[in-house]
Amino acid sequence: AEPGDIIETIVRVMLFVIGAISVIMIIVGGIRYTISQGDSGKLTTAKHTIMYSIVGLLVAIFAYAIVSFIVDRFV
């Protein structure tokens, strides 16, 4: 196996794990948002959970794109 294949496999596994965690956290944030009953503190916490989960997912996708680009170019 080439080093590029190993790196790409590791990155894919990490992207899958991060994606799964992000989806779970988005669901948790949605549940918190639903059961907050109008409490502004709980609403803010729920919104932050959802926002940070989406940002984390986007960072993971961009990291995968960057690593794939580098591996394709240099390996």
C-alpha positions in Angstrom: 0.0 0.0 0.0 1.2 3.5 -0.9 1.5 6.2 1.7 -1.1 8.2 -0.1 -3.7 5.4 0.1 -3.0 5.0 3.8 -3.4 8.7 4.5 -6.6 8.9 2.4 -8.1 5.9 4.3 -7.3 7.4 7.6 -8.8 10.7 6.6 -12.0 9.0 5.3 -12.5 7.1 8.5 -12.0 10.3 10.5 -14.4 12.2 8.3 -17.0 9.4 8.8 -16.6 9.6 12.6 -16.7 13.4 12.7 -19.8 13.3 10.4 -21.5 10.8 12.6 -20.8 12.8 15.8 -21.9 16.0 14.1 -25.2 14.5 13.0 -25.8 13.2 16.5 -25.0 16.6 18.0 -27.4 18.3 15.6 -30.1 15.9 16.7 -29.3 16.6 20.4 -29.4 20.3 19.7 -32.8 19.9 18.0 -34.2 18.0 20.9 -32.8 20.6 23.3 -34.4 23.3 21.2 -37.7 21.5 21.2 -37.8 20.9 25.0 -36.5 24.3 26.0 -40.0 25.7 26.5 -39.1 29.2 25.7 -36.3 29.5 28.2 -33.8 31.9 26.6 -30.8 30.3 28.2 -31.7 26.8 27.0 -32.6 28.2 23.5 -29.2 29.8 23.2 -27.4 26.6 24.3 -29.4 24.6 21.7 -28.7 27.0 18.9 -25.0 27.0 19.7 -24.9 23.2 19.8 -26.5 23.1 16.3 -24.3 25.9 14.9 -21.0 24.4 16.3 -22.0 21.0 14.9 -22.6 22.4 11.5 -19.3 24.3 11.6 -17.4 21.2 12.7 -18.9 19.2 9.9 -17.9 21.9 7.3 -14.4 22.0 8.7 -14.1 18.2 8.4 -15.4 18.3 4.8 -12.9 21.1 3.9 -10.1 19.2 5.6 -10.9 16.1 3.6 -10.9 18.2 0.4 -7.6 19.7 1.2 -5.9 16.4 2.1 -7.3 14.7 -1.0 -6.0 17.6 -3.2 -2.5 17.4 -1.6 -2.4 13.6 -1.8 -3.4 13.6 -5.5 -0.9 16.3 -6.4 2.2 15.1 -4.4 1.8 11.4 -4.0 
